[in-house]
C-alpha cells in the first residue's frame, strides 16, 4: 500500500469499533447495484402471474441463501452459520408473504412494488420500538426485501469482485452479502450505520475482517483506490496514511496476530498471572451450538447462559417446563465442571414472543429483566421448576438480570423456595442451587453491599453497565465515542462492587466483552477481579493476556487510575505499565 504525501493529506476518523484487527488496502466503494423498483399498474389477468413471480423469486432467494450459508459454514464452522437462519426463515414468514400477495390483489400492482410496500409497512411497525433485538428483526426484513426486489428486477445483489487487498466502504452492508464474500482480499469494512451487536458486525468478527461503523465523514472523504488503514480494535480509519503511520499500524497488526496465535496455544494452560495469581475463565453461551467449543477454548465452566435464546424468534409462546429443563440439562452437562450460571429470562415488554408483546414509551426504562419476570409469576415458576429439575445433573447458579432493588432479590428467593418445596427437593438438591444478582444498573452499583449480603454470588454485566452508567446506547453510532469502559465513572462503579463482594466474601464474576481488551483486563485485575466470563472465542486470547500480566503492577496502576479524570489519561497510564 502506498500514499503520496505530496498530493494526499493523511486523514484520521474515529467510529464504533465493530470487529477487531488492523487491515490495510485500497478503498473500494460499494455502490447499490439495483435501481429503485418501478411502479406498474397490472391488468386483472396479470394478478395471478405477479403472485407466481413472487413465489419463484422466494424459491430462488432461498436457494441462494442456503448456498451462502453452506459457503459461510465452510469458512467459519457451525458456530456462526446459524446467523443466516432468520433470513432463510423470513422467506417462509406468513405475514410477509400474505402482505405481498394482498398488495398485488388489492392494488393490482407489480410484484416489485408489492414487495416494497409490504416491507416498508412491516418496517414502520417497528419504528417506535427501541429494543436491540427487534432492531435486528428490522434488518432481517430489509435484507430479504432488497434481495427479493433484486431478483424480481433482474439485478440480484452481489458483492464486488476484490482482486487486490481492499477496504470496503458502504453506507450499509447487508449481513447476507458480507457472508458470501471471499475474505481473501477484504481487509476491512467501513460503514455509516451499524452497531456492534448487529449480524453484520458478528459476521465480520467471525470472518476476521476488521470493521469500523458510524464514520460518515470517512465515507464522504474516501475516493476509489485511496490507500486506507482500518483499526477495528480502536475504531480508527486512516485515509492516505504516511509511511511512518503505516509502520506503526503494521506493528499493531503483528502484535494482535501474535496475541491471537499465542492465545490458541495456551488454551489448555492454567489461567495464572505472571506473579502466580490464579484466575478463573468461564464461557458465555447463547445457543446450544456453542456448547462443544466451551471446553476447547479453555473455559473452566459456563459463566452465563442467556435463557431467553431458547425462545424461537417466531414462537407464539414460551417453551414449556420439559423443553426448558432439557435445554438447561444440556448446558450443565456441557460445562467442564458440570456447573452453569443460568440467567432468568431477560425480556423487555416489546421483545416477548407472539401476542404477549406490548409497546411501552421507553422499553429501556420500562418493564424488563427481573421486573418483567417477577410480574409474570407463572412464567417465573415454570422456569424455576425446569432449573431445579435440571440441577440433578450438576450445580446451577440462577442469575437475576437488571436488578435495581433488594426486594426483587428477596421475591425471587421466595419463589425459588416455594418451587423447591413443591418439587420435594431434598437438601442435597437445594445445595446445588445458588441465587445471584447481575450488577448492570447504576442503582445496583450503589446498593451492591446490600445485594452482596443477600446473594450467593454477584455478576457484573459490563456491556450494559457501561452504557447505563454513561447513558450511551452502544448501538448508536452518534454516541459511540462514549463507549469507554475505562471511563472514571465506570471504574468507580466497578470498584464499589468489588469492595462489596470482598467484604461479604461472595464470588464475583466479570461478565461481558470488556475483559477481552488487554488494557481493560489489566484494569480489572487491579481492581481485584479474578473471575471472567466471555464468549468462548475470546477466552484463549484473554488467557494469553493474563499470563503476561502482573497483579502487583495492576494494583499499582489502579491506585493511580482511580485518581485520573479521563479514559484517555487512564489508558495512557496503563500503557506505561504494559510496554514490553
N, C-alpha and C positions, 0 to 999 in steps of 0.2 A: 504494500500500500504506500502510495506516495502523495505528497501535497506540496504545491509550490508556494512558499511563504511570500513570494513577491506578488502573487495575484490573488491569493486567498488568505483571509484572516481567520485564525483559529477561533472557533465559537463554542462556548460551553452552555449546556442546557441541563436542567435538573427536573426529574419527574418521579414517578412512582416505580420503585424497584420491584419489578414483577417476576423476574426469573434471573437467578444469579449467574455470574460468569462474565468474562470480558471477551468481546468479539470485535474483529477488525474486518472491514470490507468497504465496498463501494455502494453508494446509495442506489437502491432500486425502488422506484415509486410504484405502489400497487394502484393501478387505475381501474375503477369499476368497469367490468367488461360488458355488462348488459345495459342497454338503454332502458329508460322507464317504459313500462308496458303501455301499449296503445289501447284506447277505449274503442270498442267496436260494438255497435248495437246489432244483435243477431236476429234473424228471422225465426219464427216458431219452430220450423222443421230442423233448425240448427241446434236447438237447445240440447237434445239428447247427444248429438255429436260432440258438443263442447264438454258435456259431463264425461263422455268417454275419453276425450283428450286429457282431462284432469286425472282420470283413473290410470291411464297409460303413463302419464308423467310421474305419478306417485310410485308406480311399479319401477320405473326406470330410476327414480331418485333413491328408492330403497335398495335396489341392486348396487347402485354406485356407492351409497353409504356403507353397505355391508362390505364392499370391496375395500373402501378406505379403512374400515375398522380392522379388516384382516391385515392389511398393509401396516397399519399402526401397531397392531398386536405383535407383528414380527419384529418391529423395531424396539418396542419398549416392554414387551411381555404382557401378561394379562392384567397387571396391577393397575394400569391407567386406561386400558382399552374400553372399560365399562363407561367411560365418559361419553362415548358416542352412542350409547344405548338410547338416551332420551330423544335424539334426533331421528333415530330409526322408528322408535315407538310413536313419535309425533305424526308420522305418516299414516298411522292406524288410528289416530285420535278422532273419535266420532264427532266431537264438537267442531273441529277444524273442517273435516270432510263435509259435514252437514251444512256448515256456514257457506262453504264454497258452492255447493250444489244449490242451496237456496238462493244465493245471489244470481246464479245463472238462470234459474227458473223464474224467479220473481221479477228480475230486472232485465232479463233477456240480454245479457252481456257476455262477451267472450271470456274464455277460461282465464286468460292472463289477468284481466281486470277483476274478475271474480275472486281470484286468489289474493290480489292486492287489497281489495275491500275487506275480505274476511280476516286477513292478517292484521290490517290496521284496526279493525273492530276489536279483535282479541287483545291487541297491544294496548288499546285505550282502556280496557277494563283493568289493567294493571297500573294505570298512571298514578293513582293515589296511594299505592302500596309501596312502602319503603324497604320492606324486608329483602335481604340479600338473596335468599333462596328464590323468592318469586322474581326478583330482578333477573336471575339466571334463567327462569322459565321464559321471560320476555325474549332473551337471546335465542332460546331454542326455537321459538315460534318464528322469529325474524329470520334465522338461519334457514329453516325449512321453507319459509315463504319465498325467500330470494332464490333458493335452489329450484323450486317448482317453476317460478316465473322464468328463470334462465332456460330450463328445459323446454317449456312451452313456446318460448320465443326463438328457440334455436340457438341460444347463446349460453350454454351451460357454464357454470362457474369453474374456473381453472386457475391454479396458481401459475405465475410466470416461470419460465424455464431459467434457472440460475446456473450459468456456465462458469462464473468466477465467484470468488468469495464476496458475499453480498450482505448488506444490511437492508432489510425490507422496511420501507416507510409506508404507512397506510393510515387513513383516518380511523379505520377499524378493520379488523380481520376476523372473519367468522371461524369458530373453532374447527369445523369440519374441513375448511380449506387448509388450515395450518396442519391438521392431522395427516393430510395427503401429501404434504411437501416432502421432497427428498432433502434431508437436513445437511447433506454433504457440504453444500456451498452457502447455506443460510446461517450466517454467523451472528445475526442479531435481528431484533424486531423492535420497531419504534412506532407507537400509535398515539393518536389524540385521545382516544377513550379507553376505558377498561379499568378493571380493578384486580387486585392480587388474588382474589378467590374466584375469578371468572374461569370458565372452561378454557378460554384461550390462554390464560396465564398458566393454568395447570398443565396443559398440553405442552406449552413452551418449556416448562420445567422438566417434564417427562422426556422431551427430546434433547434437553441440554442446550437450548437456544437462549442466550441472554436477551432479556426484554426490559424495556422501559416504557411505561404508559403515561399518558397525560402530559405530553410535551408538544402542544400545538405549535408553539413558536419554532421548534426544531423542524416540524413539517413544513412550515411556511418558508423557512430559510434553506432547506435542503434542495440541492439540484441533482438531477440524474447523473450518476457516475462520480459524485464527490466522495473524497475519502472520509471515512467515518469510523469512530470508536463507540461502542456501546458497553457500558459497565452496568450490568443488571444487578450487581450486588449493592451498588451505591446509588442507583437511579441516575446515572450520568450519561449524557450523549454529547459527543465532541465531533464537530464538523471541521474539516481541513486541519487535522492535528499536525503540529510541528513535529519534527523528528525527535526532539527531546521528550515531547509528550508521548509519542509512540513508544519510546524506550521505557518510560515509567509504566505504561499500561501493559506492555509486554511482560514486565516484571510481575505485575499484579496477576496476570493470567497464569504465568508459570507457577506463582505461589499457590493460587487456587487449585490448579491441576495437581500440584504436588500434595496439597492438603487432602484432596479427594482421593488420590491414589493411596496415600498413607492411611486414610480412614478405612478404606476397604481392607487393607492388610491387617489392621488392628482390631477388626470387628470381634474376634474371639478372645482378645486380650482383656484383662481386667481394666475397669474404668478407674484408674488411680492417678492422682496428680503427681507432678514431678517430685513433690516433697512427701509422697506416701499417703495422702488422704484419699480414702475410698469414696467414690460417688456411685450413685445408682441410676442406671439408664432404663427408661421404660418407653413403651410404644403407644402412640395414639392411633386408634383404629376406627374407621368409619364403616367399612363394608367387609364382608367375610372373605372376599378375595384377597384382602391384605394380610390375613392371618398367617399363611405359610411363610411370609417374609419376616415375621416378628423375630423369631429366634435367629434366623440367618443374619439379620442386621445387628445382632449383639444385644438385643433387649433382654433384660432380666425378668420383665413382667409386662403386663398390659396396664398402662397407667391411665388410659381413658378409652372407653368405648362409648361413642355417641349413639345412644339407643334410638334416637329419632330416625336414624338412617335405615332402620329395619322397616320403616313405613314406605311403601312404594309411592312415588310421586303421583301416580294416577289412582291410588286407592281411595275408596269411598269411606273407609273406616279404619280404625286402629287394629293391629293384629290381636288375635285372641291370646289367652293365657298360655295355651300349649305352644303356639307358634313363637311367642316371646321366650318361653322357657327353653325351647330348642336352640334359639339363636344365642341366648346367654350361655348355655352349656357349651356351645361350640367355641365361644370366646374364652371361657375359663379353661377348657381343655387344651386350647392352642397356646395359652400363656405358658412360658417356660417353667414358672414356679406354681402353676395352677392357681394363680391369684389374679383377679381382674378388677379394675375400677370401672363400674358401670354408672354412667351419668343418667339420671332420670330424664324423661322426655323434656327437651328444651325447645318447646314450641312457643311461637307468638300466636296471637289470636288470628292472624291472617296467613299463617303457614300450615294450618291444620288441613287434614285430608277431607276432601268432599264437602258435604253440606255443613260440617261443623265449623267451617271457616267464617269469620266475621271480619268486618273492617272497623278499625279504630282510627281516630285522627292522627295519632302518632304511635305506631306499634312499638317503636324502640323504647318508649317510656310507658308502655301500657301493660296489658295482662300477658306476661311472658314468663318463661323459665319456671321456677318453683311456684310463682304466684298462680300461673295457669294450672299447674299440676295439682296444687292443693285445692284449687277451686273446682276441680273435677275429681272428686273423691273416688268414684268408681274406676276411673282410668288409673289413678294413683295406686289403688289397692290391687287392681289386676296386675299392674306392673310389678308391684312389690311381691305378690304371690308368686309370679313367674321367677323373680330373682331369688326368693327364699328357696324355692324348689331347686333351682339351678345350683344353689350353694352346696348341694350334696356332692357336686363334682369338684369343689375346691373352696377357696376363700374369696369373698366378694366384699369390695368396698363400694358402698352406694353413695354417689356424689350428687349433691343438690346444686343445680345451676342458678346463677344470678340471685343468690341470697342477699337480702338487704336488712333483715331484722332477725332477732333471736327467736321470735315467736314462730317463724317459718321452720326453723330447725327443730323446735320443740314439737310442733304439729306433725312434722314428718316422722319424728321418733315415736310419737304416739301411734301413728298409723302402722309403722313397722312392728311395734309391739303387739298391736291388735292382730295383724296378719299372722305373726308367728304363733299367737295363741290359737287363732282359727285353724291353722295347719297342724297344730300339735307339735311344733318344732321343739326338739329337746335342747338341753343346754349345749350339747356338742355342736349342733347346727347353729344355734344362736351365736356361739363364739366365732363362727366363721363369717359373721356379718358385722360390718362396721358402717357407720354413717358419718359423712363429712360434708363440709360446706366448700363451695367454689368461690374464691375471692376474685371477683371481676368487676364489682361495682364499688364506687367510692365509699358508699355507706358501709359496705362490708369491711373495707380497709380500716375505718375509724372505730369499728366495734370488733376488730379481729381478736382482741384479748377475750372478749365475752364469747365469741363464736368458738374460739380455741378451747375454752373451758368446757363447753358442752358438746364439742365434736370429738370423734375418734381420730380424725385427721383433717388436714386442710390442703386444698389445692388452689394454686394461683392460675387463673386463666389469663395469660399475658396478652393474648391478641385483643380480647375485649377490654381488659383493664387499661391498656394504653389508650384505646380510642375513647373510653368513657372518662378517664382522668383528663385527657386533653380535649374532650368534646369535639373529636375529629373522626368522621367516618372514614375507615381505612379503604373503602371502595370509592371514595370521592376524590378524583384527581385534583380538584380545586384546592383541597386542603391536605394533599398528600405530604407536603413539606412538614406537617405537624406530626407525622408518624415517626416519633423519636423515642424509642424505648429507653434511651439514656437521658431523657429529659429530667431535670431535677425533681419535678413533681412525681414522676413515675418512680424514680429511685427512692424518694422519701416514702412513698406509699409502700413499696416493697419492703423497706426497712422496718416499717411498723408491723407488717405481717410476720416477717421473720422473727422479730423480737417476741411477738405474741406466741408463736409456735415454740420458740426456745424456752420461754418462761413456763409454759404449760407442759413441756416435753411431749408435744404432739408432732407426729410426722407431717412434713410439709413438702409438697411436690410443686415444682415449677412446670406448668403445663402449657405448651404453646411453642411457636417457632422462634421466639426471642432468643433462646439459648443456642440456636443454630448459628448465630453470628459470633465469631470468636471474641470480639471485644465485649459483647454482651455476656457471653459465658464467663469471661474474666470478671465482669462486674458482679454477676450473680454469685460466683464463688466468694468474692469479697464480702458480700452481704451475709453469707453463711448458708446458702442453699446448696444441698448435696444430692437432691433427687430431681431428675429432669425427665420429662415425658414429651417426646416429639414424634413426628411422623417417622415410620421405620427407615425411610430412605435417608433421613438426616442424621441418624444415630451414629453411623461409622465416623463421619466427619467430626461430630461432637466429641466422640471418644478420643479421636486423634488429637483434638484441640486440648481436651482436659489433661491428657498425658504429658503435654508440653508446658502446662501452666503450673504455677506455684501458688498455693493458698496463702502463704505468708506475703508474697508480693501482692496478691489480690486484695488482701485485707489492708495493706498499707495504701494501696491505690484508693480503695473505697473510703478510707478515712479522709483522704483529700477530696475525692469526688463529691462527697456529701456537702462540701463547703462551696462548691463551684456553682456558677449562675446559669450556664447554658449547656445544652447537649454537646455542642461543638467543643467547648472547653473540656468537658468530661472525656470525650473521645480522644482529644489531643493528649490529655493527661495519661490515659490508658496506653496510648501508643508509645509513650516514653518507657513504659514497663515491658511492652510486648516486642520491642525491637530486638532482632536476633543478636 
